[in-house]
Amino acid sequence: MRASHFAVGPSRLIRVATQSPFSERYLAEGQALMLAVRLAVDELGGALRKHGLAVEVVNYDDRASVEQAVSDARSIVADADIVAVVGPLTSDVALEVAPIYRDAGSR
């Protein structure tokens, strides 16, 4: 019998963040991104639970605003339980938050 690389026992919570606009002009695209992430987590949930992981999706509405997106990105990188972020949706927001995520990933 082969040993698992993950501890089985109490679940460790990991979080996946989405960052996109969920209102106004990009409502449909933002909701599609959010639902796609939720679907992926639901599909992988059983396998992850077998390895002692519980996954939670946290949605950040950046409203396609650079200022809001920067604030959200800082909140996301400050949360040690968030292991991944999907987004942002718009290029102007992406250009501003990319350095925040890059710097967080190099710690």
C-alpha positions as CSV (number, residue, x, y, z in Angstrom):
1,M,0.0,0.0,0.0
2,R,1.3,3.4,-1.0
3,A,1.3,6.3,1.5
4,S,-0.5,9.5,0.6
5,H,1.5,12.7,0.3
6,F,-1.2,14.5,2.1
7,A,-2.4,14.1,5.7
8,V,-5.9,12.7,6.0
9,G,-7.7,14.0,9.0
10,P,-9.0,17.4,9.9
11,S,-9.6,19.5,6.8
12,R,-7.2,22.3,6.1
13,L,-9.1,25.2,4.5
14,I,-7.6,26.7,1.4
15,R,-9.2,29.5,-0.5
16,V,-9.4,30.5,-4.1
17,A,-10.2,34.1,-5.0
18,T,-11.9,35.4,-8.0
19,Q,-11.3,39.0,-9.0
20,S,-13.5,40.5,-11.6
21,P,-16.4,43.0,-12.0
22,F,-19.8,41.5,-11.0
23,S,-21.8,44.6,-11.9
24,E,-22.4,47.1,-14.6
25,R,-20.7,46.7,-18.0
26,Y,-19.0,43.4,-17.3
27,L,-21.7,41.7,-15.3
28,A,-22.1,38.6,-17.6
29,E,-18.3,38.0,-18.0
30,G,-17.7,38.5,-14.2
31,Q,-20.4,36.1,-13.3
32,A,-19.2,33.5,-15.9
33,L,-15.7,33.6,-14.3
34,M,-17.1,33.2,-10.8
35,L,-19.3,30.3,-11.9
36,A,-16.5,28.6,-13.8
37,V,-14.3,28.7,-10.7
38,R,-17.1,27.4,-8.5
39,L,-17.7,24.5,-11.0
40,A,-14.0,23.6,-11.0
41,V,-13.9,23.6,-7.2
42,D,-17.1,21.5,-7.0
43,E,-15.7,19.0,-9.4
44,L,-12.4,18.7,-7.5
45,G,-13.9,18.9,-4.1
46,G,-14.3,15.2,-3.4
47,A,-10.7,14.4,-4.4
48,L,-9.4,17.3,-2.4
49,R,-11.4,16.2,0.7
50,K,-9.8,12.8,0.5
51,H,-6.5,14.6,1.0
52,G,-7.7,16.6,3.9
53,L,-8.4,19.8,2.0
54,A,-11.5,21.9,2.1
55,V,-11.8,24.6,-0.6
56,E,-13.7,27.9,-0.4
57,V,-14.2,30.4,-3.2
58,V,-14.0,34.0,-2.2
59,N,-15.3,36.5,-4.8
60,Y,-13.9,40.1,-5.1
61,D,-15.9,42.6,-7.2
62,D,-13.3,45.0,-8.5
63,R,-16.0,46.9,-10.5
64,A,-13.5,47.2,-13.3
65,S,-11.9,50.0,-11.2
66,V,-8.2,50.1,-10.9
67,E,-8.5,51.6,-7.4
68,Q,-10.8,48.9,-6.2
69,A,-8.8,46.2,-7.8
70,V,-5.6,47.3,-6.1
71,S,-7.3,47.3,-2.8
72,D,-8.7,43.9,-3.4
73,A,-5.4,42.5,-4.5
74,R,-3.8,43.7,-1.3
75,S,-6.5,42.0,0.7
76,I,-6.1,38.8,-1.3
77,V,-2.3,38.6,-0.8
78,A,-2.7,39.4,2.9
79,D,-4.9,36.4,3.4
80,A,-2.6,33.4,4.0
81,D,-5.4,30.9,3.3
82,I,-5.8,32.2,-0.3
83,V,-3.6,30.0,-2.5
84,A,-4.7,31.2,-6.0
85,V,-6.6,34.0,-7.7
86,V,-8.5,33.8,-10.9
87,G,-8.7,37.1,-12.7
88,P,-8.8,40.0,-13.1
89,L,-10.9,40.3,-16.2
90,T,-9.9,43.6,-17.7
91,S,-6.4,44.5,-19.0
92,D,-6.1,47.9,-17.3
93,V,-6.8,46.3,-14.0
94,A,-4.5,43.4,-14.7
95,L,-1.6,45.8,-15.5
96,E,-2.0,47.4,-12.1
97,V,-2.5,44.3,-9.9
98,A,0.1,42.1,-11.6
99,P,3.0,43.5,-9.7
100,I,1.2,43.0,-6.4
101,Y,0.6,39.3,-7.1
102,R,4.1,38.9,-8.5
103,D,5.7,40.4,-5.4
104,A,3.5,38.2,-3.2
105,G,4.5,35.1,-5.1
106,S,8.2,35.8,-4.6
107,R,8.0,35.8,-0.8
